């Protein structure tokens, strides 16, 4: 099983981006999934997570109200809709399964 994040890019403050994480290989979609990020010179940080069925999402205080997590189990894809982006949101974003399987990240750069 592999996880691959995509959708990162350069955006101005206040802008929006949608990240996607595709889960490939044999998966039963019964795992909770999460987004983490690591900004330049910063420790890795939890961003958001979602239950296996998509019914409940959780957020760090730093992104609550601005980011929305969702998943499409039919497409084996996890999403992160990011709005009102701030300079501090600049980071490499990773998706991770609840068994700590982690994919390669995608870079989000927020500029002023």
C-alpha positions as CSV (number, residue, x, y, z in Angstrom):
1,X,0.0,0.0,0.0
2,X,1.3,3.5,-0.9
3,X,0.1,7.0,-0.1
4,X,0.8,9.8,-2.5
5,X,-0.1,13.4,-1.8
6,X,-0.6,16.0,-4.5
7,X,-2.1,19.4,-5.2
8,X,0.5,21.6,-3.5
9,X,1.8,24.8,-5.1
10,X,2.3,28.5,-4.7
11,X,-0.6,30.6,-3.5
12,X,-1.0,34.1,-2.0
13,X,-2.2,34.7,1.5
14,X,-5.9,34.4,1.7
15,X,-6.0,32.0,-1.2
16,X,-7.2,28.4,-1.4
17,X,-5.8,25.0,-2.4
18,X,-7.1,21.5,-2.4
19,X,-4.7,18.7,-1.5
20,X,-5.4,15.1,-2.4
21,X,-3.9,11.8,-1.2
22,X,-4.3,8.7,-3.2
23,X,-4.1,5.3,-1.5
24,X,-3.0,2.7,-3.9
25,X,-2.6,-1.0,-3.4
26,X,-4.6,-3.4,-1.4
27,X,-6.7,-1.4,1.1
28,X,-9.9,-2.0,2.8
29,X,-10.5,1.7,3.6
30,X,-11.0,0.9,7.2
31,X,-8.2,3.1,8.4
32,X,-8.5,6.5,9.8
33,X,-6.4,9.0,7.7
34,X,-4.6,12.2,8.7
35,X,-2.7,15.1,7.3
36,X,0.5,16.3,8.9
37,X,2.8,19.1,7.8
38,X,6.4,20.2,8.4
39,X,7.3,23.8,7.8
40,X,10.8,25.1,7.2
41,X,12.8,24.8,10.4
42,X,9.8,23.5,12.3
43,X,8.8,20.2,13.8
44,X,6.3,17.9,12.2
45,X,2.8,19.0,13.1
46,X,-0.6,17.3,13.1
47,X,-3.1,19.1,10.9
48,X,-6.3,17.1,10.6
49,X,-7.7,13.6,10.7
50,X,-10.8,11.7,9.6
51,X,-12.5,8.5,10.6
52,X,-12.6,5.5,8.3
53,X,-16.1,6.3,7.1
54,X,-15.6,10.0,6.8
55,X,-18.3,10.8,9.5
56,X,-16.0,12.7,11.8
57,X,-13.1,15.1,11.1
58,X,-10.7,16.6,13.6
59,X,-8.5,19.6,13.3
60,X,-5.7,21.3,15.1
61,X,-6.4,24.7,16.5
62,X,-4.2,26.4,13.9
63,X,-6.4,25.3,11.0
64,X,-9.8,24.9,12.5
65,X,-12.4,26.9,10.6
66,X,-10.1,27.2,7.6
67,X,-9.4,23.7,6.5
68,X,-11.8,20.9,5.7
69,X,-10.9,17.2,5.5
70,X,-12.9,14.7,3.5
71,X,-12.4,11.3,1.9
72,X,-13.9,9.3,-1.0
73,X,-13.4,5.6,-0.2
74,X,-14.8,4.6,-3.6
75,X,-11.8,6.5,-5.1
76,X,-9.4,5.7,-2.3
77,X,-8.6,9.4,-1.9
78,X,-8.3,11.7,1.0
79,X,-8.7,15.5,0.6
80,X,-7.8,18.6,2.4
81,X,-9.5,21.8,1.4
82,X,-7.5,24.8,2.6
83,X,-8.9,28.3,2.6
84,X,-7.8,31.6,4.0
85,X,-4.2,30.4,3.7
86,X,-1.6,32.2,5.9
87,X,2.2,32.5,5.6
88,X,2.5,30.0,8.5
89,X,0.7,27.4,6.5
90,X,3.8,27.0,4.3
91,X,5.0,23.5,4.7
92,X,5.3,20.1,3.1
93,X,2.0,18.3,3.7
94,X,1.9,14.5,4.3
95,X,-0.9,12.1,4.5
96,X,-0.7,9.3,7.0
97,X,-2.7,6.2,7.9
98,X,-3.5,5.3,11.4
99,X,-1.0,2.6,11.4
100,X,1.7,5.3,10.7
101,X,2.1,4.4,7.0
102,X,3.1,7.7,5.4
103,X,3.3,8.9,1.9
104,X,5.6,11.4,0.2
105,X,4.5,15.0,0.8
106,X,3.4,17.9,-1.4
107,X,4.8,21.4,-0.9
108,X,2.5,24.3,-0.2
109,X,4.0,27.7,-0.3
110,X,2.0,30.7,0.8
111,X,3.4,34.1,-0.3
112,X,2.4,37.6,0.7
